[in-house]
Amino acid sequence: MHLPRHMVRLVAMLAACLLAVTASAQTQHEHMHQSSGAAITQLQLDQGKKWPTDPSLRSGLAAIQAAFDADHPAIHAGQETDAQYAALAGKIEAQVQGIVANCKLPPAADANLHFVIADLLQGVSLMRGEDPKRSRHDGAALVHGALRAYPKYFDDPGWKG
């Protein structure tokens, strides 16, 4: 599968975010994975508690939620145009880039956030019509699902989703 250039850049930014953690935090993260015996394969809570957030994540997700909410009635009614989907995708992608570039989460929280980010980015791709087997509406549904999952797993006191 060939990824578009903007997706390759975002994947590289996600990788850079993971590498930006301190050595001690990385050691703690590795210990946690060794203790659990398995890599994280889906969103999960931190021993029953929500994961911490940082200012970049909170503001970025709030902006994504606001952009999505503005278009949601047209999406739901089946009246969102291809151009509107593409514009929404651009807004979401810009916010994801800011979240990733300014990531300050502990490694385990960051690893869980990647599931939310992955759904947002796949939604962006689909809303741009990059997969002929799936609809732009499917992309919006992925974004909507990510926005619904975020407050269930991440502690964001200001979330108004």
DARAFEN-V516813 format. One record per residue. N is the residue number from 1. RES is the residue in three letters. PSI is psi in degrees with one decimal (999 if undefined). Layout:
{{N:RES:PSI} {N:RES:PSI}}
This chain:
{{1:MET:131.6} {2:HIS:122.5} {3:LEU:141.8} {4:PRO:155.2} {5:ARG:-42.6} {6:HIS:-31.5} {7:MET:-38.6} {8:VAL:-42.4} {9:ARG:-42.2} {10:LEU:-39.4} {11:VAL:-41.1} {12:ALA:-38.8} {13:MET:-38.1} {14:LEU:-42.0} {15:ALA:-40.9} {16:ALA:-36.9} {17:CYS:-43.4} {18:LEU:-36.6} {19:LEU:-12.5} {20:ALA:-5.2} {21:VAL:157.2} {22:THR:162.8} {23:ALA:-40.7} {24:SER:-38.8} {25:ALA:-38.0} {26:GLN:-40.4} {27:THR:-44.3} {28:GLN:-42.4} {29:HIS:-45.6} {30:GLU:-41.1} {31:HIS:-42.9} {32:MET:-44.1} {33:HIS:-38.4} {34:GLN:-38.0} {35:SER:-37.3} {36:SER:-21.9} {37:GLY:-1.0} {38:ALA:151.3} {39:ALA:157.9} {40:ILE:127.3} {41:THR:-7.5} {42:GLN:165.2} {43:LEU:138.1} {44:GLN:158.1} {45:LEU:163.6} {46:ASP:88.7} {47:GLN:46.0} {48:GLY:-5.3} {49:LYS:156.4} {50:LYS:152.1} {51:TRP:151.0} {52:PRO:160.3} {53:THR:167.9} {54:ASP:167.4} {55:PRO:-39.4} {56:SER:-43.5} {57:LEU:-46.6} {58:ARG:-46.6} {59:SER:-38.0} {60:GLY:-45.4} {61:LEU:-35.1} {62:ALA:-40.6} {63:ALA:-38.6} {64:ILE:-44.1} {65:GLN:-43.8} {66:ALA:-43.5} {67:ALA:-43.5} {68:PHE:-44.2} {69:ASP:-35.9} {70:ALA:-34.3} {71:ASP:-14.0} {72:HIS:-42.8} {73:PRO:-42.2} {74:ALA:-38.4} {75:ILE:-50.0} {76:HIS:-36.7} {77:ALA:-3.9} {78:GLY:22.2} {79:GLN:1.6} {80:GLU:126.9} {81:THR:165.3} {82:ASP:-40.1} {83:ALA:-38.6} {84:GLN:-40.4} {85:TYR:-44.4} {86:ALA:-39.8} {87:ALA:-42.5} {88:LEU:-42.3} {89:ALA:-41.9} {90:GLY:-40.3} {91:LYS:-43.8} {92:ILE:-45.9} {93:GLU:-41.5} {94:ALA:-41.7} {95:GLN:-40.1} {96:VAL:-41.6} {97:GLN:-41.8} {98:GLY:-40.2} {99:ILE:-49.0} {100:VAL:-43.3} {101:ALA:-27.8} {102:ASN:21.2} {103:CYS:126.0} {104:LYS:25.5} {105:LEU:151.8} {106:PRO:154.2} {107:PRO:-43.5} {108:ALA:-39.6} {109:ALA:-42.1} {110:ASP:-42.7} {111:ALA:-38.6} {112:ASN:-36.3} {113:LEU:-29.5} {114:HIS:-28.1} {115:PHE:-39.8} {116:VAL:-47.1} {117:ILE:-41.9} {118:ALA:-43.2} {119:ASP:-39.1} {120:LEU:-45.7} {121:LEU:-37.0} {122:GLN:-37.7} {123:GLY:-42.3} {124:VAL:-48.1} {125:SER:-45.5} {126:LEU:-38.5} {127:MET:-22.1} {128:ARG:-2.1} {129:GLY:27.6} {130:GLU:-7.2} {131:ASP:105.7} {132:PRO:-14.4} {133:LYS:-9.8} {134:ARG:154.6} {135:SER:163.8} {136:ARG:-34.7} {137:HIS:-36.7} {138:ASP:-38.4} {139:GLY:-43.1} {140:ALA:-36.7} {141:ALA:-37.9} {142:LEU:-43.9} {143:VAL:-45.1} {144:HIS:-43.0} {145:GLY:-40.8} {146:ALA:-41.0} {147:LEU:-29.5} {148:ARG:-32.4} {149:ALA:-38.0} {150:TYR:-53.9} {151:PRO:-13.8} {152:LYS:-25.3} {153:TYR:-14.5} {154:PHE:137.6} {155:ASP:98.7} {156:ASP:91.5} {157:PRO:-24.8} {158:GLY:2.9} {159:TRP:132.9} {160:LYS:27.7} {161:GLY:999}}
